[in-house]
Amino acid sequence: MLADGREIIYFDEAPDSGRADLADERELPRVEPAGSEQGSVPDDRLRWDPLLGEWVAFAEVRQGRTFLPSAGDCPLCPSRPGKLTEVPAPDYDVVVFENKFPAFAGSFSGPVVGAGLYDRRPASGRCEVVCFTADHDASLADLSARRTSTVLAAWADRTTELGQIAGIEHVYCFENRGPEVGVTLQHPHGQVYALPFVPPRIRQMLARAQDYRANHGGNLFDDLLAAEVSDGLRVVVRNDHWTAFVPAAARWPFEVLVMPSHRVPDLGYLSHDAVAAFGDIYPAVLQRLDALFDAPMPYMAVWHQAPVGSPDARRELAAFVQIMAMRRAPGKLKYRASTESGADVWSSDVLPETAARMLREAG
């Protein structure tokens, strides 16, 4: 445990490191458990949008989070004499801990129905930080195959564990890179959100998968992956367990999907061999993105996976990672225009086939 009661978990590549036994020597006010008199969760921080049928979360606590500190003040680096951080150990491989500034926190206490149009409820759930390496100046593209696999194993573990919490309906793993996409800590890290609802994108994909099965008799994700592999035009790189390709209707200029060869509902169901093989393919994609314009590519990478408690959804949906790269040309970023932000009508500056060819050649 950290000094304020938040949980910390080390994913060590060598056994018996002893890191989990190290105490957090900081003096921090204790985080009170949800439901206590001091730590009760406000009942209106999750609000229903009646126009779109979606939940919107409000988290004023995040206004106070650390913003682009210097390397010497990074809270995600290991602790050292005179500088204690979120990680008590003097070194680590991969480490996960509860976010100090969570958008979702506390145990599930049910919906609060508002008058008329509006439903409100606590923004219950859990947010965790996943630090990929102790090296402040690295990125996932720089990591070894083994370390990348350890990162995936940590995400898989947290998906399984958080999915067992009462009231959690979906576990969402993601990574952002670059201040261009709003990253506030430069240290290589990702996050995990355990959500008390199923995100709109997942609900939309499930509806499409169900419609596809009704009309074609097969699984949408299986058929999509088979078609991309057969065609090959948009495939960037692949191995026995994973295929990385630019989707035919990519919204972002250099968007890449990385799908496992054997469909699983969430990361916890990946085989040991698939986790190991991910360490070979994922950095290869990120390195190609960096090589495109000879500069670090800002991107958001998100894991789509099936909701926790829906057997129908888990039979149809597939776990895969979507990488949304934000640079469209040297020195030029892709911004969401009014049609894209307001109407969800996208237009892209790069044909998917051209993007895939450029990424292959960059390797």
PETAFEN-V506838 format. One record per residue. N is the residue number from 0. RES is the residue in one small letter. SS is DSSP state (H for helix, E for strand, C for the rest). OMEGA is omega in whole degrees, -180 to 180 (NA if undefined). D_FIRST is the distance of its C-alpha to the first C-alpha in whole Angstrom. Layout:
# PETAFEN-V506838
n:res:ss:omega:d_first
N:RES:SS:OMEGA:D_FIRST
N:RES:SS:OMEGA:D_FIRST
This chain:
# PETAFEN-V506838
n:res:ss:omega:d_first
0:m:C:171:0
1:l:C:-172:4
2:a:C:-179:7
3:d:C:176:8
4:g:C:177:6
5:r:C:-178:6
6:e:C:174:5
7:i:E:-176:6
8:i:E:177:9
9:y:E:173:11
10:f:E:-174:15
11:d:C:179:17
12:e:C:174:20
13:a:C:-177:21
14:p:C:171:20
15:d:C:178:18
16:s:C:-179:17
17:g:C:-176:14
18:r:H:-178:12
19:a:H:-179:9
20:d:H:-178:9
21:l:C:-178:9
22:a:C:173:8
23:d:C:-173:8
24:e:C:178:11
25:r:C:173:12
26:e:C:-177:13
27:l:C:174:12
28:p:C:-175:13
29:r:C:174:11
30:v:C:-178:11
31:e:C:179:14
32:p:C:178:14
33:a:C:179:17
34:g:C:175:20
35:s:C:-177:19
36:e:C:-179:22
37:q:C:-171:20
38:g:C:-179:18
39:s:C:-178:21
40:v:C:177:21
41:p:C:-171:25
42:d:C:-175:27
43:d:C:-176:29
44:r:C:174:27
45:l:E:-172:28
46:r:E:-176:32
47:w:E:174:34
48:d:E:-175:37
49:p:C:-179:40
50:l:C:-177:42
51:l:C:-179:40
52:g:C:-177:38
53:e:E:173:35
54:w:E:175:31
55:v:E:-178:30
56:a:E:176:27
57:f:C:-176:27
58:a:C:-179:24
59:e:H:-179:25
60:v:H:-177:21
61:r:H:175:22
62:q:H:-177:25
63:g:H:-177:22
64:r:C:-178:20
65:t:C:-174:21
66:f:C:175:24
67:l:C:178:26
68:p:C:173:24
69:s:C:180:26
70:a:H:-179:25
71:g:H:-179:24
72:d:H:-177:22
73:c:C:-180:20
74:p:C:-178:16
75:l:C:175:16
76:c:C:177:17
77:p:E:175:15
78:s:C:177:15
79:r:E:-179:18
80:p:C:179:20
81:g:C:180:20
82:k:E:180:18
83:l:C:-174:15
84:t:C:177:13
85:e:C:-179:11
86:v:E:-176:10
87:p:C:-176:10
88:a:C:178:12
89:p:C:177:16
90:d:C:176:17
91:y:C:173:16
92:d:C:173:18
93:v:E:-179:16
94:v:E:-180:13
95:v:E:175:11
96:f:E:179:9
97:e:E:-179:10
98:n:C:178:13
99:k:C:-178:13
100:f:C:-172:17
101:p:C:171:17
102:a:C:179:20
103:f:C:-178:19
104:a:C:174:17
105:g:E:-178:17
106:s:C:-177:18
107:f:C:-179:22
108:s:C:174:25
109:g:C:-178:28
110:p:E:172:30
111:v:E:-175:32
112:v:E:179:36
113:g:C:-180:37
114:a:C:173:41
115:g:C:-170:43
116:l:C:-163:42
117:y:C:168:38
118:d:E:177:35
119:r:E:-180:32
120:r:E:176:29
121:p:C:175:25
122:a:C:-177:23
123:s:C:179:21
124:g:E:-179:19
125:r:E:177:16
126:c:E:-179:15
127:e:E:175:13
128:v:E:178:14
129:v:E:178:15
130:c:E:-171:16
131:f:C:-175:19
132:t:C:176:20
133:a:C:-178:19
134:d:C:-176:23
135:h:C:-172:23
136:d:C:-179:27
137:a:C:171:26
138:s:C:179:27
139:l:H:179:26
140:a:H:-178:30
141:d:H:-170:30
142:l:C:177:27
143:s:C:177:29
144:a:H:-179:29
145:r:H:-178:27
146:r:H:177:24
147:t:H:177:25
148:s:H:177:25
149:t:H:176:21
150:v:H:179:21
151:l:H:179:23
152:a:H:178:21
153:a:H:177:18
154:w:H:179:19
155:a:H:179:21
156:d:H:-178:18
157:r:H:176:16
158:t:H:-179:20
159:t:H:-176:20
160:e:H:-177:17
161:l:H:179:17
162:g:C:-180:21
163:q:C:180:20
164:i:C:-180:19
165:a:C:178:21
166:g:C:179:23
167:i:C:-179:22
168:e:C:-177:26
169:h:E:176:25
170:v:E:-172:22
171:y:E:-180:23
172:c:E:-178:22
173:f:E:177:24
174:e:E:173:24
175:n:E:179:26
176:r:E:174:28
177:g:C:177:30
178:p:H:179:30
179:e:H:180:33
180:v:H:175:31
181:g:C:178:29
182:v:C:-179:26
183:t:C:175:24
184:l:C:-175:22
185:q:C:-180:24
186:h:C:-177:22
187:p:C:-178:22
188:h:E:173:20
189:g:E:-179:20
190:q:E:173:18
191:v:E:175:18
192:y:E:171:19
193:a:E:-168:19
194:l:E:178:22
195:p:C:177:24
196:f:C:177:28
197:v:C:-177:29
198:p:C:-180:30
199:p:H:-179:34
200:r:H:179:34
201:i:H:177:33
202:r:H:179:35
203:q:H:179:38
204:m:H:178:38
205:l:H:179:38
206:a:H:179:41
207:r:H:-180:42
208:a:H:178:41
209:q:H:177:43
210:d:H:180:46
211:y:H:180:46
212:r:H:-179:46
213:a:H:-175:49
214:n:H:-175:51
215:h:H:175:51
216:g:C:-178:49
217:g:C:178:47
218:n:C:-176:43
219:l:H:-175:43
220:f:H:177:40
221:d:H:-177:42
222:d:H:178:45
223:l:H:-179:44
224:l:H:180:42
225:a:H:180:45
226:a:H:180:48
227:e:H:179:46
228:v:H:-179:46
229:s:H:-179:49
230:d:H:176:50
231:g:C:-172:48
232:l:C:-177:49
233:r:C:178:46
234:v:E:179:44
235:v:E:179:42
236:v:E:178:41
237:r:E:170:40
238:n:C:-175:39
239:d:C:-172:39
240:h:C:-175:36
241:w:E:173:36
242:t:E:176:38
243:a:E:-179:38
244:f:E:174:41
245:v:C:-179:42
246:p:C:-175:42
247:a:C:179:46
248:a:C:-178:45
249:a:C:177:42
250:r:C:180:42
251:w:C:-174:40
252:p:C:-179:42
253:f:E:178:40
254:e:E:-179:38
255:v:E:171:37
256:l:E:176:36
257:v:E:-174:34
258:m:E:174:35
259:p:E:180:34
260:s:C:178:38
261:h:C:-176:37
262:r:C:175:36
263:v:C:-178:32
264:p:C:178:31
265:d:C:-172:27
266:l:H:180:25
267:g:H:-179:24
268:y:H:177:28
269:l:C:177:29
270:s:C:177:30
271:h:H:-179:29
272:d:H:179:32
273:a:H:178:31
274:v:H:180:28
275:a:H:-177:29
276:a:H:178:32
277:f:H:179:30
278:g:H:177:29
279:d:H:-170:33
280:i:H:-174:34
281:y:H:176:32
282:p:H:179:32
283:a:H:177:35
284:v:H:-178:36
285:l:H:178:33
286:q:H:177:36
287:r:H:177:39
288:l:H:178:38
289:d:H:-176:37
290:a:H:-176:40
291:l:H:-176:42
292:f:C:177:43
293:d:C:179:42
294:a:C:177:39
295:p:C:-178:35
296:m:C:172:35
297:p:C:-178:33
298:y:E:167:32
299:m:E:178:30
300:a:E:-174:29
301:v:E:177:28
302:w:E:172:27
303:h:E:177:29
304:q:C:-173:29
305:a:C:174:30
306:p:C:-173:29
307:v:C:-166:26
308:g:C:-178:29
309:s:C:-180:32
310:p:H:180:34
311:d:H:180:37
312:a:H:-178:35
313:r:H:174:33
314:r:H:-173:37
315:e:H:-172:38
316:l:C:-178:35
317:a:C:173:34
318:a:C:175:31
319:f:E:-180:31
320:v:E:178:30
321:q:E:178:33
322:i:E:-180:33
323:m:E:-178:34
324:a:E:-167:36
325:m:C:-179:37
326:r:E:-178:40
327:r:E:180:43
328:a:E:179:45
329:p:C:177:45
330:g:C:-176:44
331:k:E:179:44
332:l:E:173:41
333:k:C:175:41
334:y:C:175:40
335:r:C:-180:41
336:a:C:-178:44
337:s:H:-180:45
338:t:H:-178:46
339:e:H:-180:43
340:s:H:-174:41
341:g:H:-175:43
342:a:H:-175:45
343:d:C:175:43
344:v:C:-171:46
345:w:C:168:45
346:s:C:-176:47
347:s:C:-177:46
348:d:C:-175:48
349:v:C:175:48
350:l:C:-180:49
351:p:H:180:46
352:e:H:177:49
353:t:H:179:49
354:a:H:180:45
355:a:H:179:45
356:r:H:179:48
357:m:H:179:46
358:l:H:177:43
359:r:H:-178:45
360:e:H:179:47
361:a:H:-180:44
362:g:C:NA:42
